[in-house]
Amino acid sequence: MKRMMVAGAVVAAAVTRVDAAPPTAPFPLQPHRIAYEVSLGARPGSTFSSARGVIAVEFTGSACKGYKTQFRQAMQLADADGGQRMLDFAIQNWEGGKGESFRFTVLNKLNGATTREARGEAKRVGDGSISVRLEHPKGKAGDFDGNANFPTAMLMNLVKAAQRGEKRYDSRIFDGSEGGEKVYETVSTIGAALEGEKNGRIEPVLNADPLKDVPRWPVSTSYFDNTAGDRVPVYTMKSITFANGVVGDLQFDFADFSLRARAVRFEALPAETCS
């Protein structure tokens, strides 16, 4: 459940790539605000009997000024015995446009009690590795080898792979969501671009201007702990990923339950151009 908030970044077949440094965005990323309604997904033997809540995301910035993401998820889960869990996740990230640095703030609450609070910065150093320093809690730091992306860079690389017609994209990702103490491995399967009647699965607010002419693909991304052993994903995120970075028709599959997140509001924000 602790990985439920990944915004991710947005993430089986033939071609595998691992990119350490982000390329230029293959399609201009669209600053935007988007809200999703969350409900329980269909999964036999689910731990929970119901789920309701909201996810709100604001994405702004540019390649020259860096990208800022603000994420908030508030949700109530009920189990078969009538127990209730109130989840409140808040994440703020800033990522340098060249993938050189990443700042993050994480605040997670369960039933009103703080379960994780972290603030820190990750930087790509001379040999390409990632060095992490935590401002809170103090005294913690870590180093990860260079074969990892920050979230926006991973999204751009995934879209480039889709535009090249590739069916698979692999990446390691550092997104700060575990308090800045882990890197995750991801495997993304990319389906054929949605065209014609296949676009009917997309939420109405995303299947209209200014997105109706933007290429989009069904993507399934599995997140794995970066450890040796059985390759069982922590969770899998399925989505429709647009070439400009917008994502819709979300589903999060965990070991014992599933969540759906459908976009109900979308607002395109002014693009920030580089001089």
VENPE-V824783 format. One record per helix or strand of 3 or more residues. SS is the DSSP state (hx for helix, st for strand). FROM is the first residue (numbers start at 1). LEN is the number of residues. Records with the same first field share a line. If there is no record, write none. Layout:
SS=FROM-LEN  FROM-LEN
This chain:
st=32-9  48-15  66-14  84-12  101-10  113-12  130-7  141-4  168-6  184-10  216-10  235-8  247-7  258-11
hx=151-13  196-6
